[in-house]
């Protein structure tokens, strides 16, 4: 995994926005569209606000979700709520190009299957996402792939629903969907991530994040998160 250690979370957000914009322009030039999957988090919302100011071919950009909490529309726990506030009200992304996970449905498993079909419509069958943004939890989770959940062992579907984690069920992309991505972009900020970041870099399969494919991955981390990475140098 390519790794860049940056001074602080603001710098991580700026660099991530710049990189995503460059990937978007290249993908549209090469294939006519850019399909990007976003996770949640404070630094990512800042990244999205910066991305909204970039000169992009927005009509050819499709945004999908890495994961989502099962909660009502507009709930502050929803990643979609922050996607709207950080990106959609700021950038000329066509409304039809945002593909939200249907977590308000009563039958969540059927909804997950329907979202998998949505991914096929925008990214091919099987879907190949151009870029997936991931974060890292202090417990080693990424997306909503959390320790001990049966979803970790699924290899026959791209979208699944989890058990309860931090008081919410979730819908998430699975390892097969992540593994086909052309590019993985990790954003890791916060001192609470310092103990687990070396395990991600070592591809430690005892944590969910360590099982994500690394050969297409770029990690942007702030110094506070990299204090236990001996080889980490400031970029």
N, C-alpha and C positions, 0 to 999 in steps of 0.2 A: 504494500500500500504506500503510495506517495504521501508524505506527511509534511505539513508546513505549520510551524508554531509561530503565532502572531502575538502582538503585544497585549491585546485586550479584546473584549467581545465586540466592541464597535468596529475594530479593524477586521475581525473575522466576518462580521456581517457585510462590510463593504467589499471585501475580497470575494465572498460568496456571490454577491449580487453581480459583480463584474464577471465572474466565471460562468454563471448561469446565462447571462446575456450573451456571452461569446459562444457558448454551446448552442443556444437557441438560434443565433444567426447562422451558425455552421450547419445545424440540422435542417433548417428551412432551405438553405441553399442546396443541400445534398439530397434531401428527401421530400421537401415540400411541406413539412410540418415538424413541430417540436412538441413532444409529449413529456411533461414533467410531473413528478409526484412529490408533493410536499408533506412533511411532518409538521408537528407543532413545536412550540417553545418560544421563549422571549427573544432570544437572538434571531431565530428564523423570522419572527414577525418584523423585526427591524430590517433584516435582509430583504423581505418582500417589499417593505416601503421604499427601500432604495432601488430595488428591481423595477418598481413601477415607474421610476423616472428614467429608465434606460430606453434607448431608441431600439425597439424590437419590432419585428413583423407580427404584431399581436394577433392579427386575424388568422395566422397559421399556428398559434400557440394553443395547446390544450393542457389544462391543469387537472390532474387527478389527485386523489388523496392516498397517502401511505396508510393512514389509520384514522379512526374516529371513535369518540366515546358515544355510547348509546345515551342520548340526552335530547331534550326537546329542541326545536329550532330556536336559534338565538341564544341558547344557553351559553354562558361564558366558558363552560367546560368544553364546548364544541370547538374543534380546530376550524371548522367551516366559519364560525363566527369571526374568528381572527383573520381568516383568509379574506373575508369580505372587507373587514376594516383596514387591513394592511395593504391589500393588493387590488381588489376588485373595484373599490370606489376611487382608486387613484390611477389605474391603468385602463386603456381602451381595449381590454380583453372582451370579446363577445360573450354575452351571457351563456350562449349555447356551448361555449368552449370550456366552461367549468363543469366538471363531472363529479358531483358530490356523492359520497357514500350514503346509501339509503337507510340510515340507522333509525329512522322514525317508523319503519314498517313493523308490523306485529310479528311477522315470520322472518326473523333475522337471517336464518340459514338460507331461505329462498332469496332474500334480498342480497346476500353475499354472492350467490350464484348469478343473480341478475347483474351485479356490478362487474363480475368477471366477464360477462358478455359485453358490457359497455367498454371495458378495456380492450376487448378484441376488436370492437368497432373502430376505436381510435388508434390502436397500436398494433393491429394485426393478430393473427391466430397461429400460434400462441402470441400473446402481446409482448412486444419488446419496447420497453419504456426508454426514452432517450436519456433521461437523467432522473435519479431518485435521490432525494435529500433525506438523510437519516440523522437522528440524534442518538445520544447515549445516556441511559439512566444510571444513577449510582449503583443500582443492583445489576447492571449489565444488560438491561433490556434495550431493545431498539424497536422502532415501529410500535406495535402492541404485541410483539413477540416477547413474552414475559417468562421469567423462570417458572418451570413446572407446569405450564399450560399445555394441554394436549395439542394445540395448534402447532407447536414446535415440530411435531413429528409428521405433519401433513406434507405429502409430496405429490398429491393428485389434484390440487386446486390452487388457484392464484389468490383467492380471497376467502377469508373465513371469519367466524365470530369466536371470541374468546369467552372464558369464564370471567368472573368478577375480579377486577384488579383496581385497587385504590377506589373502591366503591362504585365502579362502573364496569359493565360489559363493554366490549369494544369490537369493532370490525377492523380487520387489518389485511394488508398484503402479506403473503406467505413467502417462505424462502424461494420456491420456484420462480415467482414473479420478480423478486429482487435479483435472483441469480441471472436472469436474462437481460437485465438493464445494461445499456451501453456504457453508462457512467454512474457510479455511486459517489455522492458528495456527503461526507460526514462533517457536521459542525459540532464541536465539543467545547463548551465553555462552562466555567464555574469550578471552584476549588473542590466541590464535592465529587467531581468526576476523576480527580487525580488518582485515587486508588485503583479504579477500574480501567482507566485508559491504557496502561501497559498490557492488560489482559486482552483488550481489543487488538492492539498492535501485534500481539503474539498469536492472534487467531485462536484464542483459548476457547475451545468448544464447550466448556462448562458454563459459559455465559451465552445467552442468546445472540448478542451482538457479534461474538467471536465466530459464529457459524455463517456469517454473511460473506459471500465471495469478495476477495480483496484485490484481484488482479486488475479490476477496472476502477478501483476506488482511489479517491483523494480525500485526505483528512485535513481539515482546517481546525486547529485548536488554539486556544489562548494559553498564555504561559501559566496562568493559575491552575489550569487543568492538566498541565504537563510536568508538574514538579517531580513526579516519580518516574519520569521517562529519562533515563540517563543520557541518551543520545540526542535529546531534544535540543534544538538550537533555534534561536529567535530569527525569524525572517523579517 
